[in-house]
Amino acid sequence: MGIWNTRKGKSHKVNITEHEIIMMQSYGARFCWFDDNPMIKDEKSEFYETQKDEHDNPHQVLKEELTVVCEDGESITGYITHLASTKGWFIIQPGTYPKKKAEMYVEDL
């Protein structure tokens, strides 16, 4: 467990290690409340999109680029990196979701 310190000086106990918090914050990650972003609780909202699993069954997932209100009242556009739905908070990272790099194949010449 670690403590997430916000830009406005508030502290929140989170289930993220101190090392991970420092790394996430160095890339601009921010603490947000569900109550400030009610659409995050509604799978029918514009925050969600339908995707299919490996068996072609549709299910709702959060979009990779969302604009939300942070705990300090500022808006940020990015992707959610950590979600604590039972606690009512989440962490958002600015920018776009990192894409998997293409695999590289090496052949002997």
C-alpha positions as CSV (number, residue, x, y, z in Angstrom):
1,M,0.0,0.0,0.0
2,G,1.1,3.5,-0.7
3,I,0.1,7.1,-0.3
4,W,-0.9,9.1,-3.4
5,N,-0.3,12.8,-2.8
6,T,-2.3,15.1,-5.1
7,R,-1.2,18.4,-6.6
8,K,-3.5,20.2,-4.1
9,G,-1.8,18.5,-1.1
10,K,-4.4,15.8,-0.4
11,S,-3.2,12.3,0.5
12,H,-5.0,9.1,-0.4
13,K,-4.2,5.5,0.7
14,V,-4.0,3.4,-2.4
15,N,-3.2,-0.2,-3.3
16,I,-0.2,0.8,-5.4
17,T,3.4,0.7,-4.1
18,E,5.4,3.9,-3.5
19,H,7.8,3.1,-6.3
20,E,4.9,2.6,-8.8
21,I,3.3,5.9,-7.6
22,I,6.5,7.8,-8.2
23,M,6.8,6.3,-11.7
24,M,3.2,6.9,-12.6
25,Q,3.3,10.5,-11.3
26,S,6.5,11.2,-13.3
27,Y,4.5,10.5,-16.4
28,G,1.6,12.8,-15.4
29,A,-0.8,10.3,-13.8
30,R,-3.6,11.8,-11.8
31,F,-6.0,10.7,-9.0
32,C,-9.7,10.9,-9.9
33,W,-13.0,10.1,-8.1
34,F,-16.0,8.2,-9.7
35,D,-18.3,10.8,-8.1
36,D,-16.7,13.5,-10.2
37,N,-17.0,11.3,-13.3
38,P,-20.4,9.6,-13.1
39,M,-20.3,8.2,-16.6
40,I,-17.5,5.9,-15.6
41,K,-20.0,3.8,-13.6
42,D,-22.4,3.5,-16.6
43,E,-21.4,0.9,-19.2
44,K,-24.0,2.5,-21.6
45,S,-22.2,5.9,-21.4
46,E,-19.9,7.3,-24.0
47,F,-16.9,6.2,-21.8
48,Y,-17.5,2.6,-23.0
49,E,-17.3,0.7,-26.2
50,T,-18.2,-2.8,-27.2
51,Q,-15.5,-5.3,-27.9
52,K,-15.6,-9.0,-28.6
53,D,-13.6,-11.6,-26.6
54,E,-11.8,-14.6,-28.0
55,H,-15.1,-16.5,-28.3
56,D,-16.7,-13.6,-30.2
57,N,-18.9,-12.6,-27.3
58,P,-19.5,-8.9,-27.0
59,H,-18.7,-7.0,-23.7
60,Q,-18.3,-3.4,-22.7
61,V,-14.9,-2.0,-22.0
62,L,-13.6,1.5,-21.1
63,K,-12.4,3.5,-24.1
64,E,-8.7,4.1,-24.3
65,E,-9.0,7.9,-24.6
66,L,-11.3,9.6,-22.0
67,T,-11.6,13.1,-20.7
68,V,-12.2,13.1,-17.0
69,V,-12.2,15.5,-14.0
70,C,-9.3,14.9,-11.6
71,E,-9.5,15.2,-7.9
72,D,-8.2,18.8,-8.0
73,G,-10.9,19.9,-10.5
74,E,-8.8,19.9,-13.6
75,S,-9.8,18.0,-16.8
76,I,-7.4,15.5,-18.3
77,T,-7.6,13.3,-21.4
78,G,-5.9,9.9,-21.3
79,Y,-6.3,6.3,-20.4
80,I,-7.1,4.6,-17.1
81,T,-4.2,2.7,-15.6
82,H,-5.7,1.7,-12.2
83,L,-9.3,1.3,-11.2
84,A,-10.5,0.8,-7.6
85,S,-14.2,0.5,-8.2
86,T,-15.1,-0.6,-4.7
87,K,-13.2,2.4,-3.3
88,G,-14.6,4.8,-5.9
89,W,-11.4,6.1,-7.4
90,F,-9.1,5.6,-10.4
91,I,-5.8,6.8,-11.8
92,I,-5.6,8.3,-15.3
93,Q,-2.5,8.7,-17.4
94,P,-2.4,11.5,-20.0
95,G,-1.9,10.6,-23.6
96,T,-2.8,7.5,-25.5
97,Y,-2.7,3.9,-24.4
98,P,0.7,2.3,-25.3
99,K,0.3,-0.1,-28.2
100,K,2.0,-3.5,-28.4
101,K,5.1,-3.3,-30.6
102,A,5.2,-5.6,-33.5
103,E,7.2,-8.8,-32.9
104,M,10.6,-8.9,-34.5
105,Y,11.8,-12.0,-36.2
106,V,15.5,-12.6,-36.7
107,E,16.7,-15.0,-39.3
108,D,20.3,-16.3,-39.8
109,L,21.8,-15.1,-43.0
